[in-house]
Amino acid sequence: MPRFLSFGVLLGFLLTGLWACENKPEEVEALSRKVIEVETGFDIEGIYSQTANLKAVLTAPEMRRVRADTLYVEFPQSIHVDFYNELGVKESVLQAKYAKYLETLGRIWLQDSVLVYNFKGDTLRCLNLWWIQQEERFYTEDSVWIRTPTQQIDGTGLTAKADFSQYTILHARGPVAVPDSLNAAAN
């Protein structure tokens, strides 16, 4: 009987304690609120190298590093990147009015007036472009406009090397010059 009584008393205290405990809605919300930390830098210059070789130099007027559910770095005013070959010679340039680097994915989202060009005279313009850092390539599913010294190619969808030395337009529009070597193979 004493065990039953002590169990009943303990259960009563627990139940009373559960009903007596009440949190204010503000306290509950504060505990469940997601914390976002933002670090901001101005007049940014970043140098990217691989195996002691300069690969790229990034400049931007403003950079925000955001720590939230997903870590990311954004460039809200603009971004400019110069790419270099293995000899340290500048090969191509990338510019956009906005960029967002998703650190855990190793991908960069470029948006608004995206421009990529190389010093052979090839130029790409598009509205949005993904840059996959590990693969050193770009892709988009949006409209693209490419100008070379000899052609003007428009289309939808593109994959390209980061230095823009090779690219494929998924759905080209308008006249496209076919190299003589491919013409001969078709005949």
Buried (B, 14 or more C-beta within 10 A) or exposed (E): EEEEEEEEEEEEEEEEEEEEEEEEEEEEEEEEEEEEEEEEEEEBEEEEEEEEEBBBBBBBBBBBBBEEEEBBBBBBEBBBBBBBBEEEEBBBBBBBBBBBBBBEBEBBBBBEEBBBBBEEEBBBBBBBBBBBBEEBBBBBEEBBEBBEEEEEBBBBBBBBBBBBEEBEBEEBEEEEEEEEEEEEEEE
